[in-house]
Amino acid sequence: MQLGPDDIQIDMYSLARVAVGESFRIAIEIHSESSRVLPATRLVASSQSGYVRKCSVEVPAIEPYKEVTVYLEVRVQPTTDIELCNSVITFEYHGVKIRRWAPMYCFSGRLDGYIPYHPDAPSYNIVLFGIAGASKSSFLNSVITLLTADYTAVHRAAVGGGERHNSRHLVKYDLDGLRVTLWDTWGLTPNNYQNGDLQLLLDGSLPSGWDMDYVYDQFRNQLEQNSGTRGSRAQHAVLFFIPHGSLDKQDGTDLIKTTFDQINHLTQMLLLPRTEE
């Protein structure tokens, strides 16, 4: 039986997270848009990258305009190359080929069992910090999107650019199903993070929702009353975003060096976005 691409719709959903290089199980929904009964056949899955090995599953007959769900154990190449696993899976059904992205969510299994080493921290805290306009919020949206089970692009943090502040509050984002929390901050300029604000942020003294214009001393009593939860907000690592263009300016490099000295006791990763500047 020969079908056209308008006769069927195929959707896939990951049933569990796995590590890169491990086989994974998916649910495949096949929707019939045809007025004819679709005979039983096998659905075949493969990928051009070679990460997904050719595998198949039996699909029963589908009545007109109905749908069925089948489950497929996707066999993969034993590799640790993350670039290969984030690939398109091609499904072939009655001669029709439909391509679907395998979301990165599928391959975050090793994060599932992660337990933060800090006894007071329910999750591993990572602060996104850096020069104003360095694409911190864009990075945050990308990470949340990649770790989302479906294919919907996520835009939780406002995105802009330049030297203006798109993030004006300290905001935490718990990653769905993982014991990892990302903290978005306002951008670093020569005129902010004064009076020890950065250290207060890193040691967990500042709660989510803290405004960049707040003065710690004005809220000292309230914050000290809630100091018992400070350990849950203490930062374990810093992603330091530095626009490439800021390295060409002496005042920019001075600010970066001074700030780096304040975070060198934590695990760090330096990111250089906007390298085209």
C-alpha positions, 0 to 999 in steps of 0.5 A: 500500500502506498501512502502520501505524506498527508495521509499520516502524522507521526509523533514520538516521545521519550519514556525515560532519560538515558546516558549518551551511548545507551539505548532508549525507549520511545512511544510512537503515535501514528495518526491516520489522516486517510479514509482507508484502513492502513494495513499492519506493517513494520515501522522502521527507524534509522538516522543518517548520523549512524547514531541510531541503528536501524530497528523496527516495530510491528504496527497493527492495522489502523482504522480511518482517522484513528491512531495507534501507539507503539513502543520502540527500543531504539538501539544506538551506537556505543559512543560518548559523542554528544554531537552524534546523539542530537540527531534526526530519526527517520521513521519509514512507514508504508513507504512514507519517510518522516523525520523527527529530532531526538531531543537532548532531554533523552540523553540527560540520564546521568543527571537524574541520579545526581546528588549535590555534595552540599548537605543543605542544597536540594540541587546543584546551583549554577549562576549565570553571570557576566557582562551586560548583554552577553546572551546569558538569558538566551543561553538559559532559554536554550538549555531549558528548551534542550532539556524539555521532553517535547519539541517546544521552544522555551522562552522563560527569560527575556532576551535582548542585547547590548548594554541595557539590562534585560534581567533586573532580578535574580531568578532561579530556574529549576530544570525539570526532573533534575537536581540542577538549578540555574540562577539568572542575574543582571549584567555586570557593569562598572556601576553595579555589584557594589558593596559586596553584592556579588559575594552575597549572591554567591553565598546564598544570602540573596533570595530569588526575586532580589532586584538589582536596585535593592540595597542589602542593608535596607533588608538586612533584618528580613534576610538574616531571619531567613538565613537558615535557608541560605545553604540551599541558595549557595552557588556551586559553580559560575558560568561567566559570560564575556562578550568577545568585544569587551576584551578589546577594551581596557576598562572591560578587561579590568572589570573582568579580572577584578570580578574573576578574582571574586569567583575563583573559589568556585567551579567556573566555565568561561563562555565567549558569546557573540564572537562576531563582534 
